[in-house]
Amino acid sequence: MVPADQGGGVMRADLLSDPVAGLDEALAAVDAFDQALVAGLLRPQPAQAAGLTELAHAVAGTPLAARVSEAAAKAAAGAAGEDHFVALAAARTALLGSVHDALMTRVTEATGRPRGEDTVPATGGRQAANLLAAARAWLCDLARAGWQGIDHEVVSGAAQIVSAMLPDPSLRRPATLLDGFAAELAASCPGSALERIPARRWGDLWSRGMLLTLPGAAEAPAPGTATGRLLPLGVDLQEHATAAQAQVHAVFEPADGSAPGLVRATVSVPKPDTVVGAGLWQLLRPHMSLLAAVGEGSSMELTDMPITAEGDLIWSDEHARPSEPADAFTTARVALPTATDPATAPLDRHPTRIAVPVFLEGYAVQKEDETMTFTVAGHPLAVDTDRVPTAGPLTPEAVATSNACIGLLRWDAGTYRVQPLAVETTVRKKPVALHAGAWAGGTTDKVGVKAEKAATDAVAVLRERAGRLLRK
């Protein structure tokens, strides 16, 4: 059932401002445990013991209660073993999963869209159990040392483990996580000199690593296939100094006439740090034809495209072909309200993973200093303009003058925020639509052409330098 239009498109923003029962308490328990990890659990102090007890109390009455209570007591005494650390990581993950579920329940009520059925975790075998055990042992050493106690000797213990795991496709997921985590820690050594410790982030990576290295935890159900029409909504472009990722959000209409659903298609590539802005599309474009379709404003026909239970298309160009034009705002107005939101795998249930496509219109825009809000039917909704990429014609200024928006609803810093993917606005008295991914397939825009040329020159220089090194 689609909620009544209150001047804000097909979303009830009033439901997003109501407090969520138990949310603050769950996050406080996670923070208390994260603080215990800062100083390490080799010789815990009273404050750390209190943090461990708070985590145990937060899962009292759940199936984890007895094991976590025992683990908290052992850790507080400085006698925790691997099984105890696994139990503590599971409790922390479960709390954040409950926060995710509570926030998503509120989002479902606000959008009025159906939710997909929960996925069932795969039951895995015990292949490479020795490598997984070694990885958990390293993570246990980190917990004992604490973030203030890390040094290059402790962190370097991951190197051989990761090198042995990476060649095995079944271990690639935990290996990649451990590799990135170890690199981040290495760049922060020694921990005793850090002015600021990202306790929540490192707590996330540590607990996820502990659980992903349990035998079978990283396995997933076999993907299904998708045949039908894909209607793009927008592109979420993310950039790092050494990598770039584009995630296309779309509505998929199955050829068999079953209910449409929201899906994602993602492409990631390594990049030199000199390629930025619109130049990123040159690196991403060759790996996914969908980006060209997004830039041209067209749909795609899929035939037996692999798809996971969580709605992620495992993109392969051989299973897709361009189809007729498809306006994203028409898709947002007509197809989005009845599309089923995908389910989320248990280990992926975390507040930072929330990124739900929504459509808003008829709102008022308020801007104060660097803060922008949409007032939707009398209720403010924060706008995350920091996430608007420079690799397209969409700008914070265009968002500020818009009257309709396709965006991703996220939860950050204690509140819901909308990340604009595209807006409808007025330029020189004419209505126009501006998309973050408008240049994905190429552009004639002067700014975009200039940025692409700069990227081409940068890549050419790097290739020439690499060629010289190889010839020596």
C-alpha positions as CSV (number, residue, x, y, z in Angstrom):
1,M,0.0,0.0,0.0
2,V,1.4,3.4,-1.0
3,P,1.0,6.1,1.6
4,A,-1.1,9.1,0.8
5,D,0.8,11.9,-0.9
6,Q,1.3,14.6,1.7
7,G,3.2,16.9,-0.7
8,G,6.4,14.9,-0.3
9,G,6.1,12.3,-3.0
10,V,5.5,8.7,-1.9
11,M,7.2,8.9,1.5
12,R,6.0,9.8,4.9
13,A,8.8,11.8,6.4
14,D,7.0,12.3,9.7
15,L,7.6,8.7,10.6
16,L,11.4,9.2,10.2
17,S,11.5,11.8,13.0
18,D,9.9,9.7,15.7
19,P,12.3,8.1,18.2
20,V,13.1,4.4,17.8
21,A,12.6,2.5,21.1
22,G,15.8,0.9,22.5
23,L,18.0,2.3,19.7
24,D,20.1,4.6,22.0
25,E,20.6,1.8,24.6
26,A,21.8,-0.7,22.0
27,L,24.3,1.8,20.5
28,A,25.5,2.8,24.0
29,A,26.3,-0.9,24.7
30,V,28.2,-1.1,21.4
31,D,30.2,2.0,22.3
32,A,31.0,0.7,25.8
33,F,32.5,-2.5,24.3
34,D,34.4,-0.5,21.7
35,Q,35.9,1.6,24.4
36,A,37.0,-1.6,26.1
37,L,38.9,-2.6,22.9
38,V,40.7,0.8,22.8
39,A,43.0,-0.1,25.8
40,G,43.0,-3.8,25.0
41,L,41.8,-6.9,27.0
42,L,45.1,-8.3,28.1
43,R,44.9,-6.6,31.5
44,P,41.5,-5.0,31.7
45,Q,40.8,-2.0,34.0
46,P,37.5,-1.6,35.9
47,A,36.1,0.7,33.2
48,Q,36.7,-1.9,30.6
49,A,35.1,-4.6,32.7
50,A,32.0,-2.3,33.0
51,G,31.9,-2.0,29.2
52,L,32.0,-5.7,28.8
53,T,29.2,-6.2,31.4
54,E,27.1,-3.6,29.6
55,L,27.4,-5.6,26.3
56,A,26.4,-8.8,28.1
57,H,23.4,-7.1,29.8
58,A,22.2,-5.8,26.3
59,V,21.8,-9.3,25.0
60,A,20.3,-10.8,28.2
61,G,17.1,-12.7,27.3
62,T,18.4,-13.7,23.9
63,P,20.0,-17.0,22.9
64,L,23.4,-15.4,23.2
65,A,22.9,-14.5,26.8
66,A,24.7,-17.3,28.6
67,R,27.7,-17.5,26.3
68,V,28.2,-13.7,26.2
69,S,27.9,-13.5,30.0
70,E,30.6,-16.1,30.4
71,A,32.8,-14.4,27.7
72,A,32.4,-11.0,29.3
73,A,33.5,-12.4,32.7
74,K,36.5,-14.1,31.2
75,A,37.5,-11.1,29.2
76,A,37.1,-8.8,32.3
77,A,39.5,-11.2,34.1
78,G,42.0,-11.0,31.2
79,A,41.5,-14.7,30.5
80,A,39.4,-14.7,27.3
81,G,40.1,-17.3,24.7
82,E,39.1,-17.4,21.0
83,D,35.6,-18.7,21.7
84,H,35.0,-15.9,24.2
85,F,36.1,-13.3,21.7
86,V,33.8,-14.8,19.0
87,A,30.9,-14.6,21.5
88,L,31.6,-10.9,22.2
89,A,31.9,-10.2,18.4
90,A,28.6,-12.0,17.8
91,A,26.9,-10.0,20.6
92,R,28.1,-6.7,19.1
93,T,27.1,-7.7,15.6
94,A,23.6,-8.8,16.9
95,L,23.1,-5.4,18.6
96,L,24.0,-3.5,15.5
97,G,21.8,-5.9,13.5
98,S,18.9,-5.1,15.7
99,V,19.5,-1.4,15.2
100,H,19.5,-1.9,11.4
101,D,16.3,-3.9,11.6
102,A,14.5,-1.3,13.7
103,L,15.6,1.5,11.4
104,M,14.6,-0.4,8.3
105,T,11.2,-1.2,9.8
106,R,10.7,2.6,10.1
107,V,11.8,3.1,6.5
108,T,9.4,0.4,5.3
109,E,6.6,2.2,7.1
110,A,7.6,5.5,5.6
111,T,7.8,4.3,2.0
112,G,4.9,1.9,2.2
113,R,6.9,-0.6,0.0
114,P,6.9,-4.3,0.6
115,R,10.1,-6.0,2.0
116,G,11.8,-9.0,0.5
117,E,11.9,-12.3,2.6
118,D,14.9,-12.7,4.9
119,T,17.7,-14.8,3.4
120,V,18.8,-18.1,5.0
121,P,22.5,-18.3,5.7
122,A,24.4,-21.0,3.9
123,T,25.8,-23.9,5.9
124,G,29.4,-24.2,5.0
125,G,32.1,-26.8,5.2
126,R,35.4,-26.7,7.0
127,Q,37.7,-26.1,4.2
128,A,41.0,-24.2,5.0
129,A,40.1,-24.4,8.7
130,N,43.7,-23.9,9.6
131,L,43.9,-20.5,7.7
132,L,40.7,-19.4,9.3
133,A,41.9,-20.3,12.7
134,A,45.1,-18.4,12.1
135,A,43.1,-15.3,11.1
136,R,41.0,-15.5,14.2
137,A,44.1,-15.9,16.4
138,W,45.5,-12.7,14.9
139,L,42.3,-10.9,15.6
140,C,42.4,-12.2,19.2
141,D,45.9,-10.7,19.5
142,L,44.5,-7.4,18.3
143,A,41.8,-7.5,20.9
144,R,44.3,-8.2,23.7
145,A,46.7,-5.5,22.5
146,G,43.9,-2.9,22.0
147,W,44.0,-0.1,19.5
148,Q,46.4,1.9,21.7
149,G,48.7,-1.1,21.9
150,I,49.1,-1.9,18.2
151,D,52.5,-1.8,16.7
152,H,54.0,-3.0,13.4
153,E,54.9,-6.3,14.9
154,V,51.4,-7.1,16.0
155,V,49.8,-5.8,12.7
156,S,52.3,-7.6,10.4
157,G,51.0,-10.9,11.7
158,A,48.2,-10.7,9.2
159,A,50.5,-10.6,6.1
160,Q,51.3,-14.3,5.7
161,I,47.7,-15.3,6.6
162,V,46.2,-13.0,4.0
163,S,48.7,-14.1,1.3
164,A,47.7,-17.7,1.9
165,M,44.0,-17.0,1.8
166,L,43.8,-14.8,-1.3
167,P,44.4,-17.5,-3.9
168,D,41.4,-19.5,-2.6
169,P,38.2,-18.0,-4.1
170,S,36.1,-19.2,-1.1
171,L,38.3,-17.2,1.2
172,R,38.6,-14.1,-0.9
173,R,35.9,-12.2,1.1
174,P,37.5,-12.5,4.6
175,A,41.0,-12.2,3.1
176,T,40.1,-8.8,1.5
177,L,38.6,-7.6,4.7
178,L,41.7,-8.6,6.8
179,D,44.0,-7.1,4.2
180,G,42.3,-3.8,4.2
181,F,42.0,-3.8,8.0
182,A,45.7,-4.6,8.5
183,A,46.7,-1.9,6.0
184,E,44.6,0.7,7.9
185,L,46.1,-0.4,11.2
186,A,49.6,-0.3,9.9
187,A,49.2,3.2,8.7
188,S,48.1,4.2,12.2
189,C,51.0,2.6,14.1
190,P,52.0,3.0,16.8
191,G,48.6,3.2,18.4
192,S,49.9,4.9,21.5
193,A,50.7,8.0,19.4
194,L,47.2,8.3,17.9
195,E,45.3,11.5,18.8
196,R,42.0,10.1,17.7
197,I,41.0,6.4,17.5
198,P,38.1,5.4,15.2
199,A,36.8,3.0,17.8
200,R,33.4,2.3,16.0
201,R,35.0,1.6,12.7
202,W,37.8,-0.6,14.0
203,G,35.2,-2.4,16.2
204,D,33.1,-3.0,13.1
205,L,36.1,-4.4,11.2
206,W,37.3,-6.5,14.1
207,S,33.9,-8.1,14.9
208,R,33.1,-8.7,11.2
209,G,36.5,-10.3,10.8
210,M,35.9,-12.6,13.8
211,L,32.6,-13.9,12.4
212,L,33.6,-14.1,8.7
213,T,36.5,-16.3,9.6
214,L,34.2,-18.9,11.2
215,P,34.0,-21.9,8.9
216,G,31.2,-21.4,6.4
217,A,30.3,-17.9,7.5
218,A,31.5,-16.2,4.3
219,E,29.6,-18.6,2.0
220,A,26.4,-17.5,0.4
221,P,23.5,-19.2,-1.3
222,A,23.9,-19.9,-5.0
223,P,22.7,-16.9,-7.0
224,G,19.5,-17.0,-9.0
225,T,18.9,-15.5,-12.5
226,A,17.0,-12.4,-13.6
227,T,15.2,-12.1,-16.9
228,G,13.3,-8.9,-17.6
229,R,13.5,-5.1,-17.9
230,L,15.9,-3.0,-15.8
231,L,14.9,0.6,-15.2
232,P,17.8,2.7,-13.7
233,L,17.1,5.2,-11.0
234,G,20.5,6.6,-10.3
235,V,24.2,6.0,-9.6
236,D,26.0,6.2,-6.3
237,L,29.7,7.0,-7.1
238,Q,32.3,6.5,-4.4
239,E,35.9,7.5,-4.7
240,H,39.0,6.5,-2.7
241,A,42.6,7.5,-3.3
242,T,43.3,4.1,-4.9
243,A,39.9,2.8,-5.9
244,A,36.5,3.9,-7.3
245,Q,33.1,2.2,-7.2
246,A,29.8,2.9,-9.0
247,Q,26.6,1.3,-7.8
248,V,23.6,1.6,-10.0
249,H,20.2,1.4,-8.2
250,A,17.3,0.3,-10.4
251,V,13.8,-1.2,-10.6
252,F,13.7,-4.6,-12.1
253,E,10.5,-5.8,-13.8
254,P,10.6,-9.6,-14.3
255,A,9.6,-10.9,-17.7
256,D,7.2,-13.5,-16.0
257,G,5.0,-10.7,-14.7
258,S,5.9,-11.2,-11.0
259,A,6.3,-8.2,-8.7
260,P,9.0,-5.7,-9.5
261,G,11.9,-5.3,-7.1
262,L,14.7,-3.0,-6.3
263,V,18.2,-4.2,-7.4
264,R,21.8,-3.0,-7.5
265,A,24.6,-3.4,-9.9
266,T,28.1,-2.6,-8.8
267,V,31.5,-2.1,-10.5
268,S,34.7,-1.4,-8.7
269,V,38.2,-0.6,-10.1
270,P,41.6,0.3,-8.8
271,K,42.8,3.8,-9.8
272,P,45.8,6.1,-9.7
273,D,45.4,9.0,-7.3
274,T,45.8,11.5,-10.2
275,V,42.5,10.4,-11.8
276,V,39.6,12.2,-10.1
277,G,36.1,13.6,-10.8
278,A,34.7,12.8,-14.2
279,G,37.8,10.9,-15.2
280,L,36.6,8.1,-13.0
281,W,34.1,7.1,-15.6
282,Q,36.9,6.2,-18.0
283,L,38.1,3.6,-15.6
284,L,34.6,2.2,-14.7
285,R,32.9,2.4,-18.1
286,P,34.6,-0.5,-19.9
287,H,33.6,-2.9,-17.1
288,M,29.8,-2.4,-17.2
289,S,27.7,-1.5,-20.2
290,L,24.9,-0.4,-17.8
291,L,26.8,2.8,-17.1
292,A,26.4,3.8,-20.8
293,A,22.6,3.1,-20.5
294,V,22.4,5.2,-17.4
295,G,24.1,8.1,-19.1
296,E,21.9,7.8,-22.2
297,G,18.7,7.5,-20.1
298,S,17.7,4.1,-21.4
299,S,16.5,0.8,-19.9
300,M,18.2,-2.6,-20.4
301,E,16.8,-6.1,-21.1
302,L,18.4,-8.8,-19.0
303,T,18.5,-12.5,-19.9
304,D,19.5,-14.9,-17.1
305,M,21.6,-12.3,-15.4
306,P,23.0,-13.8,-12.1
307,I,21.4,-12.2,-9.0
308,T,21.9,-12.7,-5.3
309,A,19.2,-13.2,-2.8
310,E,19.9,-9.6,-1.5
311,G,19.1,-8.1,-4.9
312,D,22.7,-7.6,-6.2
313,L,23.2,-8.3,-9.9
314,I,26.4,-10.1,-10.6
315,W,26.9,-8.0,-13.7
316,S,27.9,-9.6,-17.0
317,D,27.5,-7.7,-20.3
318,E,26.7,-10.9,-22.2
319,H,23.4,-11.1,-20.3
320,A,22.3,-7.6,-21.0
321,R,21.4,-5.4,-24.0
322,P,20.2,-1.8,-24.3
323,S,16.5,-1.3,-24.7
324,E,14.0,1.6,-25.1
325,P,14.5,5.0,-23.4
326,A,13.5,5.1,-19.7
327,D,13.2,8.4,-17.8
328,A,14.4,7.9,-14.2
329,F,11.8,10.3,-12.8
330,T,9.0,8.5,-14.5
331,T,10.4,5.2,-13.1
332,A,10.5,6.9,-9.6
333,R,6.9,8.1,-9.9
334,V,5.4,5.0,-11.4
335,A,7.4,1.9,-10.7
336,L,9.3,2.7,-7.5
337,P,6.3,2.9,-5.1
338,T,5.4,-0.8,-5.7
339,A,8.9,-2.3,-6.0
340,T,9.9,-4.7,-3.3
341,D,12.9,-3.7,-1.2
342,P,15.6,-6.5,-1.1
343,A,16.3,-8.4,2.0
344,T,19.6,-8.0,3.8
345,A,21.9,-10.9,4.7
346,P,22.3,-11.4,8.5
347,L,26.0,-10.4,8.7
348,D,25.3,-7.3,6.5
349,R,22.7,-5.9,8.9
350,H,24.4,-2.7,10.0
351,P,23.1,0.9,10.1
352,T,25.8,2.0,7.7
353,R,24.5,-0.4,5.1
354,I,21.2,1.4,4.8
355,A,20.8,3.0,1.4
356,V,17.2,2.9,0.3
357,P,16.0,4.5,-3.0
358,V,13.3,7.1,-2.3
359,F,11.4,9.7,-4.3
360,L,10.5,13.2,-3.0
361,E,8.7,16.1,-4.5
362,G,6.9,19.2,-3.4
363,Y,9.3,19.9,-0.5
364,A,10.8,23.2,0.6
365,V,14.5,23.6,0.9
366,Q,16.2,25.3,3.8
367,K,19.9,26.0,3.9
368,E,21.9,27.3,6.9
369,D,25.6,27.5,6.7
370,E,26.7,24.1,5.3
371,T,23.5,22.3,6.4
372,M,20.6,21.7,4.0
373,T,17.2,20.2,4.8
374,F,14.1,19.3,2.8
375,T,10.9,20.1,4.6
376,V,8.5,17.3,3.6
377,A,4.9,17.8,4.6
378,G,6.1,20.0,7.5
379,H,8.9,17.6,8.6
380,P,12.6,18.3,8.1
381,L,14.8,15.7,6.4
382,A,18.6,16.3,6.4
383,V,20.2,16.3,3.0
384,D,23.7,14.8,2.6
385,T,25.2,17.0,-0.1
386,D,28.7,15.9,0.9
387,R,28.0,12.6,-1.0
388,V,27.2,14.4,-4.3
389,P,30.1,13.5,-6.6
390,T,32.0,16.0,-8.7
391,A,31.9,13.6,-11.6
392,G,28.5,14.8,-12.9
393,P,26.4,17.9,-13.5
394,L,24.5,17.5,-10.2
395,T,25.7,20.0,-7.6
396,P,24.6,21.1,-4.1
397,E,23.5,24.4,-5.7
398,A,21.2,22.5,-8.0
399,V,19.8,20.4,-5.1
400,A,19.1,23.7,-3.2
401,T,16.8,24.9,-6.1
402,S,15.2,21.6,-6.8
403,N,11.5,20.6,-6.5
404,A,11.8,16.8,-7.0
405,C,14.6,14.4,-5.9
406,I,15.6,10.7,-6.4
407,G,17.9,9.8,-3.6
408,L,19.1,7.2,-1.2
409,L,17.8,7.3,2.3
410,R,20.6,6.7,4.8
411,W,21.1,6.8,8.5
412,D,24.1,8.6,9.8
413,A,25.1,10.5,13.0
414,G,21.8,9.6,14.7
415,T,19.4,10.8,12.0
416,Y,18.0,9.8,8.6
417,R,19.5,11.7,5.7
418,V,18.8,11.7,1.9
419,Q,21.7,11.5,-0.5
420,P,20.6,13.1,-3.9
421,L,21.1,10.9,-7.0
422,A,19.1,13.2,-9.3
423,V,16.9,16.3,-9.1
424,E,14.4,18.2,-11.1
425,T,15.0,21.9,-11.1
426,T,14.6,25.0,-13.2
427,V,17.4,26.5,-15.2
428,R,16.7,29.7,-17.2
429,K,13.0,29.2,-16.7
430,K,13.1,25.7,-18.2
431,P,12.6,22.5,-16.2
432,V,15.7,20.2,-16.3
433,A,16.7,16.9,-14.7
434,L,20.3,16.7,-13.4
435,H,21.8,13.3,-12.6
436,A,24.9,12.4,-10.6
437,G,25.5,9.7,-13.2
438,A,24.7,11.7,-16.3
439,W,28.3,11.5,-17.5
440,A,28.7,7.8,-16.9
441,G,28.5,6.9,-20.6
442,G,30.3,10.0,-21.9
443,T,29.5,13.7,-22.1
444,T,29.6,16.8,-24.3
445,D,29.5,19.0,-21.3
446,K,32.5,21.4,-21.3
447,V,33.4,20.6,-17.7
448,G,33.0,16.9,-18.2
449,V,35.0,16.9,-21.4
450,K,37.9,18.8,-19.8
451,A,38.0,16.4,-16.8
452,E,38.0,13.4,-19.0
453,K,40.8,14.8,-21.1
454,A,42.9,15.4,-18.0
455,A,42.2,11.9,-16.9
456,T,43.2,10.5,-20.3
457,D,46.5,12.4,-20.2
458,A,47.2,11.3,-16.6
459,V,46.6,7.6,-17.5
460,A,48.8,7.9,-20.7
461,V,51.7,9.4,-18.6
462,L,51.4,6.6,-16.0
463,R,51.3,3.9,-18.8
464,E,54.4,5.4,-20.4
465,R,56.3,5.5,-17.0
466,A,55.3,1.9,-16.4
467,G,56.5,0.9,-19.8
468,R,59.9,2.5,-19.2
469,L,60.2,0.6,-15.9
470,L,59.4,-2.7,-17.6
471,R,61.8,-2.1,-20.4
472,K,64.7,-1.5,-18.0
